[in-house]
Structure formats: structure tokens, C-alpha cells
Amino acid sequence: MFSPEGPSVRELAVQALSSVQRGYDLLAPKFDHTPFRTPDTVLDAVAAALGRTGPFDSGLDLCCGTGAGLDVLARVCRRRVTGVDFSEGMLAVARERPPSAGGPEVSWVRADARALPFSASFDLVVSFGAFGHFLPRELPGLFAGVRAVLRPGGCFAFPVAAPPRTFSRGYWTLLGFDAVMRVRNAVWRPPFVMYYRALRFDVMVRELERAGFDVRLHALPESGRRPDGSPRARMVEARRRPEPGGAVSAGRAL
């Protein structure tokens, strides 16, 4: 699962027995050498899909980690992009390798995704691989916060992978991982919230709509296809509904 540059078993054990924030601070220097980083195929596919729905002026990478999503934003945003994460260790790595020069202005902010310190100043918010760190009861507040930092008509986009076939190896791997994490959190403090199967897709869509988004789903054929021909990943495009009588942002083409 890990390259030689990745974390050792001992390092992973220490991280798993830490809080989420402390665990990612420790993991940050080797995070990009683990399977937890979003694959480039998915990042490229999302960038291509957003390129077809933009342009955008300003973008925010929610739970940006070491900055892979900032590269996506830099490809589709014209003026500025911002990465936000609560792990200073992850942000430190991201700052060491910003997107290529000549693109939009780049900044990083340390903050909790559940309490974003921004006004409604973004045309696009993206997030990659972060939702396993939120419990279902936290979705209403999380999505309300994302809506609050988007201009009317702004876009919240993120990829979702096709679920593994029932009783396949992938199915049992994810089920086993979640079971181990639930046992760990039942007997150890502080908790480390990271579950692959806690959030159902239909629940996420419902909470997005309740938070004031119109939701569409786009296939990402660039990410590859399953044996039955269906895409391995799709992109959720959630558009913030304008307030009654309000103006639509000019930051993107509608």
C-alpha cells in the first residue's frame, strides 16, 4: 500500500492513536506517499469537468491537506485560490510547493472547515477526500458554512467514487477499516474520526439541497471505467441558489 518514502507501521500507529489534527500534523511530511492522497487521475478529471462549467474567479479548497486540490483550482480560477485546513503540518507542506507561477494568487488559512472565517467571496469551493472526517450529524452545519462563503450561483464541487461491489475485496476492506476505527474510538481518547462508509450519498445530496444548493451529478470518464462500463468516479456539482430578488455572481458563466 505504501511506497518506501511513506510512513512506517510504527508511525501510522502513533498517528492513529492521536487526535485527527495531531495525526495529520505527524503524517504531513509523508502524506503524498500514501494511498490517502487523491489520485492524479481523479484530480485531472475534476479539473476537466470544472473547465467545462467555468470560468471562475476565486476558489477555495476545503480541507486542502498538502495542496493537491489547489493545483486543480489554479487551472480553473483566474484571480485567487485559497487552501484551508486545520492541520498546520499539512499547510506547511502545501506552502513548500505552491501551484506553478503565473497563475492566480495563492494563500493558505488555518481554520476548521466547520467554522470558515470567510465572507461570501468565492465562486468555487472544492474538496477532495475529506468527508470521512465528518459525522452525518455535522453535515448540515458543514454545508451551511460552505454556502455562506459562496457567492449566489457559486459552485461546490467534489468527486465521489463508485461504491465497491457488494462482498468484493474493496467492500470488505472498507467495512473492516470502519469497524477497526469504531472500536478504536470506543476505547481510546481523543477520537480519530475517519470512516469510509458512514456518509451515504443520498444523505449528502439531501443535506446539500436542504442547505440551499441545487445538485447535479457529472460522470468523470477520465477517471476510468468499471467492467460494466460505468465511470469509476463522478463529480457532484452543487450550485448555491440565489436569494430571492438577489443578483447572480458575475464570477462565472451561467
Secondary structure, DSSP 8 states (H G I E B T S, - for coil): ---TTS--HHHHHHHHTS-HHHHHHHHGGGGGGSTTS--HHHHHHHHHHHHHH--EEEEEEET-TTSHHHHHHHHHEEEEEEEEES-HHHHHHHHHS-S-TTSSEEEEEE--TTS----S-EEEEEESS-GGGS-GGGHHHHHHHHHHHEEEEEEEEEEEE----TTSHHHHHHHHHHHHHHHHHHHSSS-----SSSS-HHHHHHHHHHTTEEEEEEE-GGG-B-TTS-BSEEEEEEEE---TT----SSS--
